Amino acid sequence: MNRFDNQIAVITGGGTGIGLAVAEKLASEGAKIWLLDLNEDLVKKAAQSLKNKGYEADFIAADISNEDNVKIAFEKIKEKGNCQIVVNSAGIVGPNGITTDQVDTSEFIKTCQVNLTGSFLITKYALKLMLPNNYGRILLIASIAGKEGNAGMASYSASKAGVIGLTKAVGKEHAESGITINAIAPATIMTPMVEKMEPHQVKYMTDKIPMKRCGKLEEIANLTAWIVSKEASFNTGFTFDMTGGRAVY
């Protein structure tokens, strides 16, 4: 299939994990890829890995929690041909494996700045490019923790709950624009970020999944590809469950 021929997709957190898996999936179906990531070395290598497979790809080193970084990145993307798809996969876990009374306030703020403020900024500047063309697909990566709340992860849970609320509000604001804004709420997907978490925290999360396993990168990439395709034209403001049965409304 070539669902994304002549489309440009911007993927944040594209240096590794979910972001890179999504980028490869969209590229395999014809999209030109822009990878954004805080780690310049990592995102440069990721872009080269896509090029080595014959895909069109470029990269920008950017901190999505910094408005100037995001604004400059989207200005560059516009100069090179605009974009039709934006997937915000960048995020951090923040404090985990500890209770809220042990969390340093600065770490709580940092987690929210990256996960929630970053989602807001990416959405804001993506809309500025998409609105004049009356078409676009914006997908934010939330989490089941934002719906249910994970004990030992108050900062992350709060930030991802904010992402879900943001998705609902912005989706309604632009429902008649030809632009859809959705989110995915995964349970545990085995990524480098998860591998760095406290082992007992990962066990706690995995034990809550009825399928008794972590999600796979290709599974989230496949769902993402449908949500950001033209096929998903009647879905907006919605957070899709991807939890192996751990569904929470």
Secondary structure as UniProt FT lines:
FT   TURN            3..6
FT   STRAND          8..12
FT   TURN            13..15
FT   HELIX           17..28
FT   TURN            29..30
FT   STRAND          32..37
FT   HELIX           40..52
FT   TURN            53..54
FT   STRAND          57..61
FT   TURN            64..65
FT   HELIX           67..79
FT   TURN            80..81
FT   STRAND          85..88
FT   HELIX           100..102
FT   HELIX           105..112
FT   HELIX           113..117
FT   HELIX           118..130
FT   HELIX           131..133
FT   STRAND          136..141
FT   HELIX           144..148
FT   TURN            151..152
FT   HELIX           154..173
FT   TURN            174..178
FT   STRAND          179..186
FT   HELIX           192..195
FT   HELIX           199..207
FT   TURN            210..211
FT   HELIX           217..227
FT   TURN            230..231
FT   TURN            233..234
FT   STRAND          239..242
FT   TURN            244..245
//
